[in-house]
Amino acid sequence: PSLDRYRPPRPVLRSMNYRSASGSELSSATQVQIMSPGLPLDADYVLAHLREQDVTEMLAFGLDPCRDPRRLFDMAACTHVAFVGHRPAFMFGTVELIPGVHQIIGFGTAQTRKAIPRITAFSRNVWIPDLVAQGVRRIQVHIPETHAQSIAWLLKCGLKHECTMKSYAVDGGAVVQLAASQEDLLAHVRIQRDRKSTR
């Protein structure tokens, strides 16, 4: 659908109030909201406006950017979508590889950068605790070694560097494996609970 005819935003679920550095509310055109679950229409919009970074990451793993991200979305147990204004900017979730072990998936548009602070807070305070409550004992993700910003952000979200796999990508490049074990996840939940109790 065209941008002008794209559907209006849905009610916010479990979304935290996000304010600009000055403390004033963001305008409707730039306000960032997390909505759950992500809908097929959200995925279609994001895939039609993929940022170059996501395209290169998919190609590094031999994925078809026009087809495979939607397949992954359909396989995901639950997905979330970050909206910037009225338009989807970033979709993320997990795909279960074996019982209790989930692979993180995520792809976005050029507006993703504006949503990163909100996605980070949501991941720490809502998403990871929800995964633990669902019995997830490990989450992991693979990122080309050259994508330093993505790696730095995932480390900030609580994942740990496990290994660097040389010649793993289709183009022969190295790929970094980041993960959080069951012990890491439970520790994260305890820390977040303790922080809330001291407020």
N, C-alpha and C positions, 0 to 999 in steps of 0.2 A: 504493500500500500504506500501511497505518497505520504510525505511527512505531514502535510496539512490535514490529511484524513486519518492519520494514525490515531488509534483509540486513546481516550483520556486515561489518566492514571487511575489505578485501582486503590482501594483502601490500604493503608500501610499496616503491615502485620509485624508486631514486635520490633518496630523501628524506633531508634533513639533520636531524640531531638538534636539536630546538628545545627550549630551556629557558626558564623564566620568569626574570624579572629577578633573583630570589633565587638562581638556579642550580639549583633543584630541578626534577625532572621534573613536567610538567603531568599532571593526573589524566586518566583515560581519557575523562571527560565533556567535557573542554576541550582535550585534546591536538589539535594541528593537524598534519595530514599531507597531503602532495601525492601523488596517485596518477595514474599514466599507463598507458594512455589512459583518458579518461573514458568511461563506458558509457552507453548509452541510458537505463538505469534511473536513473543519476545525474542526467541532464538532466531526466528527467520529475519527479524529486523537487524539483530546484531551481526548475523552472518552476511547480510547484504552490505554491511558497512565495516567489515573487519579491518582492524589496524594492521599495518604492515608487519609489525612485530609478531602478531599471532600467525599470520600467513607463513612467515619464515620458520617459526617454531613447528608448525604442522608439517611443512615440507621436510624439515630435518628428520622427522620420524616417518616419512613416507606416507603421510596422510593427504587426502584430497580436501583442500580448504572449502570446496563447494559442496561436499557430500558428508565427509566423516564427522565434522563437529556436530551436525544435526543427529547423526547416528549415536554419538556419545551422549548427547542431551537426552535422547530417547531411552538410553540404557541407565541413566542416572536415577538413583533412588529418590533424590530430592534435589532440586536446584533453587538457587536464589538469583535475583536480578537486581542490579543497582541501576536506578533511573537517575539521570541528570535532567531536571525539568520533566517533560512529559515523554522522554524517549529513553529506551533501554540503552545503557552504556556498557555494562559488563555482566556476563552470566558466569556463575560458578557453582560447583557442586562436587560430588564424588561418585565414582563408579566402583562397585564392589568387585574385587578381583577373585578373592576366595572369602569364605565367611569371616567377617571381622576385619578384613584388610581392604582399605579403600584407596583408590587412585584419585587425586585431585584433578579436576578439569576446570578450565576457565578460558574465556575468550571475550574480547571486547572491541569497542569502536575507538575512534580517536578521542572520545570524551572520557575514556577510562581514568586518565590521570586525575580528573576533577573528583572522581568518586573514591579514590584510593583511601583517604583518611576514614571515610565512613565504612568502607568494606573492611578495613583493618580493625576498627572498633567492633563491628558486627561479628567478625571472625573470632575475636578474643572473647567477647562477652556472651555470644549467642550460639554461633555455629559450632565451635569446638565443644562446648558443654553439651549441646544437643547430640553431637556424634557420640560422645562418651555415654550419654544416657541411652542411646540406641544400641550400645554394646560394641561399638567400633573399638578395636584394640590397636590399630595402626593406620596412619594415613601417610601417603608418600606421593612424590611428584618428580618428574624428570624434566630438566631444563637444559637447553644448550649452554655450554660453559661461557659462550660469548655474550649471553643475555644477563649481564651483571645486575641490572636494575630489578629484574624479576626475581633473581636469586636473593638479592638484599632484602626485598620486600617480604618474601616468604620466610626468610630467617627472622625478620622482625615480627612475623605472625606466630613464631614459636617453633617452626620446624628446625631440624638440625642437619648439617651436612654429613652424609654417610660415606659417600665415595664419589670419585670422578671416573667415569668410564670412558677410556680412550677409544677413539675410532668407532663410537657407538652410533652416531647419527648417520643418516643415509649419505651425507656428503663427506663422511670420514671424520667429522668433528667430534670433540669430546662432549659428553653429557654429564651433568651433575645430578646426583640423586639426593634429594632432601626428604626427610621423614620425621615423624613423631611416633614413638613407640607407645605402648599402653602406659608405661610408667611416666613418660613425658606428658601424655594427655591427662592422666589423673593429677599429676603435679600442677598442670596448668589450671585445671578446675579448682583445686584447693587454693591456689594463689588468687584467682579471681574471686572466690568466695570470701577469702580473708580480707581482700581489698574492699569488698562491698560492706562487710561487717564493721569496718573501721571508719566508714564514712559517716 
